[in-house]
Amino acid sequence: MDIEIFPHRVLGSDTTEKLLNEIEALNDVKRTVIHGPRFPANEETLPPKFRERRVININGEDVILKVKTGRIFVELTMESTIKQIDEICKKHIPYGYDINQDKSNYIRKERTVSDRIKYGEADLPDELIGMTDQYSSFEDHVNILRKDQFD
C-alpha cells in the first residue's frame, strides 16, 4: 500500500530531514520518495540562512536534498502504520497536512517504458522501478538508503 503525505506548505530542509528520519525508522516503511520543485540553480547567491539545498542525514547516510519537499510518498504493508506516520507528521508539520490513500499506488511497482528506454532489459532492483528520469543521470535524482545497513 502507498500513501501520500501532502503538507499544506512546502517543507524546509530541516523539517524534511527530521520527518524522513522518523518515517524511515519505522519497520514497516519499504520505500519513501520525496517530490517537489527543484531548488533554483542560483541559490548560491542567496545569504546562507535562506539556502535550502544542502546535505541532510537520513538514518546515518548523507543525502543531497535537491528539491523542495512538496509531497512525500511512502510505501508500506500495514494500514496500522498510517497512525504512526500521522503522529510523526503532527509533530513536525504544525501548519497542516493531508494523508491520502485514494490511489492503489503512488509509487510504480512495475517497469515503465522510461525504465526500458534508460536501462534496456537489464534486471532492475525493486527499489529502482519507476524512479527513472530519461533526461538525467541516475546519480542526479535517486538516493537509495538500505535499511538492512542500519539494523
MOWODA-V447169 format. One record per residue. N is the residue number from 1. RES is the residue in one small letter. SS is DSSP state (~ for helix, > for strand, _ for the rest). D_LAST is the distance of its C-alpha to the last C-alpha in whole Angstrom. Layout:
((N/RES/SS/D_LAST) (N/RES/SS/D_LAST))
This chain:
((1/m/_/23) (2/d/>/23) (3/i/>/24) (4/e/>/26) (5/i/>/26) (6/f/>/29) (7/p/>/29) (8/h/_/33) (9/r/_/33) (10/v/_/31) (11/l/>/28) (12/g/_/28) (13/s/~/25) (14/d/~/24) (15/t/~/24) (16/t/~/22) (17/e/~/19) (18/k/~/19) (19/l/~/19) (20/l/~/17) (21/n/~/14) (22/e/~/15) (23/i/~/15) (24/e/~/12) (25/a/_/10) (26/l/_/12) (27/n/_/10) (28/d/_/13) (29/v/>/14) (30/k/>/14) (31/r/>/16) (32/t/>/18) (33/v/>/21) (34/i/>/23) (35/h/>/27) (36/g/_/30) (37/p/_/32) (38/r/>/32) (39/f/_/32) (40/p/_/36) (41/a/_/37) (42/n/_/39) (43/e/~/36) (44/e/~/37) (45/t/~/40) (46/l/_/39) (47/p/_/39) (48/p/~/35) (49/k/~/35) (50/f/~/35) (51/r/_/33) (52/e/_/30) (53/r/_/29) (54/r/>/26) (55/v/>/23) (56/i/>/20) (57/n/>/16) (58/i/>/14) (59/n/_/10) (60/g/_/11) (61/e/>/13) (62/d/>/17) (63/v/>/19) (64/i/>/23) (65/l/>/24) (66/k/_/27) (67/v/>/28) (68/k/_/29) (69/t/>/27) (70/g/_/29) (71/r/>/27) (72/i/>/23) (73/f/>/23) (74/v/>/20) (75/e/>/19) (76/l/>/18) (77/t/_/19) (78/m/_/20) (79/e/_/23) (80/s/_/22) (81/t/~/19) (82/i/~/22) (83/k/~/23) (84/q/~/20) (85/i/~/20) (86/d/~/24) (87/e/~/23) (88/i/~/21) (89/c/~/24) (90/k/~/26) (91/k/~/25) (92/h/~/24) (93/i/_/27) (94/p/_/30) (95/y/_/33) (96/g/_/32) (97/y/>/30) (98/d/>/30) (99/i/>/28) (100/n/>/29) (101/q/_/29) (102/d/_/32) (103/k/_/31) (104/s/_/29) (105/n/_/27) (106/y/_/27) (107/i/_/25) (108/r/_/26) (109/k/_/25) (110/e/_/28) (111/r/_/29) (112/t/_/32) (113/v/~/35) (114/s/~/33) (115/d/~/30) (116/r/~/33) (117/i/~/35) (118/k/~/33) (119/y/~/31) (120/g/_/33) (121/e/_/33) (122/a/_/29) (123/d/_/26) (124/l/_/24) (125/p/_/20) (126/d/~/20) (127/e/~/18) (128/l/~/21) (129/i/_/24) (130/g/_/26) (131/m/_/25) (132/t/_/28) (133/d/_/31) (134/q/_/34) (135/y/_/35) (136/s/_/32) (137/s/_/30) (138/f/~/26) (139/e/~/25) (140/d/~/27) (141/h/~/25) (142/v/_/22) (143/n/_/19) (144/i/_/16) (145/l/_/12) (146/r/_/10) (147/k/~/7) (148/d/~/5) (149/q/~/6) (150/f/_/4) (151/d/_/0))
